[in-house]
Amino acid sequence: MIRTISGAICALGLSLSATGVFAQESSNRVAANTDWSVFVEDNPKECWSVSSPKETVNTKNGRSVAVKRGNILLFVSYRPGAEVKGEVSFTGGYPFAPGSTVSLTVGDSTFQMFTDGEWAWSASPGDDAKIITAMKRGASAVANAQSARGTKTQDTFSLLGFTAAVEEAGKRCGG
């Protein structure tokens, strides 16, 4: 079964400032915990914690390049109606190279996430739990990926406020 992100998350209308700080004008943001925010939708019930990167590096053929990317976000989602508790996902703001994976490194641990279009997920709920545990203990998470055009990207997310945000999202959705 392919794991999917709900339409509510995909249709958020998120915006990122030039410094990469997450901004949201939507009324469904219920908490902000330092570098992480918590959102809730009611129909169907969904809760998620989300952050944008603090640093982004784009390279091609070993050289830094300027590229246009959409929203770059790291999520942990809860959807009680679908029995989803703590699903980790990432969107890099571009279509990933077909058949590629995203490497998510937290401290000394590295996790592989499979890709589909502009999204990446861990392979299983067990992997989600391992990633969340590492993120609660870590200071940053680094996502390394490759676009369909061959650009390599490295996005660094602060984990300041992650534990409070993920626990708030889980509590609001019974996770």
Disulfide bonds with the S-S distance in Angstrom:
Cys47-Cys173 2.04
